[in-house]
Amino acid sequence: MNLIKLNLLKFFGIKIKTKKDKISWNEFIQHTDTGNAPHLLSKKDKETLDKANIIRVSGRSVCKYCKKSYSDHGQVKGALWLTRLCDGRLVKL
């Protein structure tokens, strides 16, 4: 979702909840103890990981789109040690 749409949704107070934010039990148990399941990664997430384009941030940081802390954002299916922010970036807390 692009930034313009996110800002419009924020302006009108619409909260986005997608099924992508939730990981089912069957998907969860496919991850190793280190939180990896490469076969569950989306193509875009795999490309981001391959480029090593991941930054480390504090879980207390506040998202400028939803005003929640980064630790309140969803995990990435296939790499549970990553968090997906509202703007689509992947970060390590």
C-alpha positions as CSV (number, residue, x, y, z in Angstrom):
1,M,0.0,0.0,0.0
2,N,1.5,3.3,-0.9
3,L,2.0,6.2,1.5
4,I,-0.8,8.4,0.0
5,K,-3.4,5.7,0.7
6,L,-2.0,5.1,4.2
7,N,-2.2,8.8,4.9
8,L,-5.8,9.0,3.6
9,L,-6.8,6.0,5.7
10,K,-5.1,7.6,8.8
11,F,-6.9,10.9,8.1
12,F,-10.3,9.2,8.0
13,G,-9.5,7.0,11.1
14,I,-9.7,3.7,9.2
15,K,-7.7,0.9,10.6
16,I,-6.3,-1.8,8.3
17,K,-6.5,-5.4,9.4
18,T,-5.6,-8.0,6.9
19,K,-5.1,-11.7,7.1
20,K,-1.5,-11.1,6.2
21,D,-1.0,-9.7,9.7
22,K,-2.0,-13.0,11.3
23,I,0.0,-16.2,11.2
24,S,-2.1,-19.4,11.5
25,W,-1.0,-22.2,13.8
26,N,-0.2,-24.4,10.9
27,E,2.1,-21.8,9.4
28,F,3.6,-21.0,12.8
29,I,4.7,-24.6,13.4
30,Q,6.5,-24.7,10.1
31,H,9.1,-22.2,11.4
32,T,12.4,-23.4,12.9
33,D,13.4,-22.5,16.5
34,T,15.1,-19.5,15.1
35,G,11.9,-18.3,13.4
36,N,12.8,-19.1,9.8
37,A,10.6,-20.8,7.2
38,P,12.0,-19.7,3.7
39,H,9.2,-21.5,1.9
40,L,6.6,-19.2,3.5
41,L,8.3,-15.9,2.6
42,S,6.7,-13.8,-0.1
43,K,8.7,-12.9,-3.1
44,K,9.1,-9.3,-2.1
45,D,10.2,-10.2,1.5
46,K,12.7,-12.7,0.1
47,E,14.2,-10.0,-2.2
48,T,14.4,-7.6,0.8
49,L,16.2,-10.2,2.8
50,D,18.6,-11.1,0.0
51,K,19.5,-7.4,-0.3
52,A,20.2,-7.4,3.5
53,N,18.0,-4.2,3.6
54,I,17.0,-4.7,7.2
55,I,17.6,-2.2,9.9
56,R,17.5,-2.7,13.7
57,V,15.2,-0.5,15.7
58,S,13.7,-0.1,19.1
59,G,10.4,-1.8,19.8
60,R,9.4,1.4,21.6
61,S,9.7,3.5,18.5
62,V,6.3,5.0,17.5
63,C,4.9,4.4,14.0
64,K,4.1,7.7,12.3
65,Y,1.1,6.2,10.5
66,C,-0.8,4.4,13.2
67,K,0.8,5.9,16.3
68,K,1.4,2.4,17.8
69,S,4.8,1.2,19.0
70,Y,6.8,-0.9,16.5
71,S,6.4,-3.9,18.9
72,D,2.6,-3.8,18.3
73,H,3.1,-4.5,14.5
74,G,2.8,-7.9,12.9
75,Q,5.6,-10.5,12.4
76,V,6.7,-11.5,8.9
77,K,5.5,-14.9,7.8
78,G,8.6,-16.9,7.0
79,A,10.9,-14.8,9.2
80,L,9.3,-14.3,12.7
81,W,12.3,-12.3,13.9
82,L,11.2,-9.5,11.5
83,T,8.4,-7.0,12.0
84,R,6.5,-5.3,9.1
85,L,5.7,-1.7,9.7
86,C,2.7,0.2,8.2
87,D,4.8,1.6,5.4
88,G,5.8,-1.9,4.3
89,R,9.4,-1.7,5.7
90,L,10.8,-4.8,7.4
91,V,12.8,-4.2,10.6
92,K,14.4,-6.2,13.4
93,L,13.4,-5.2,16.9
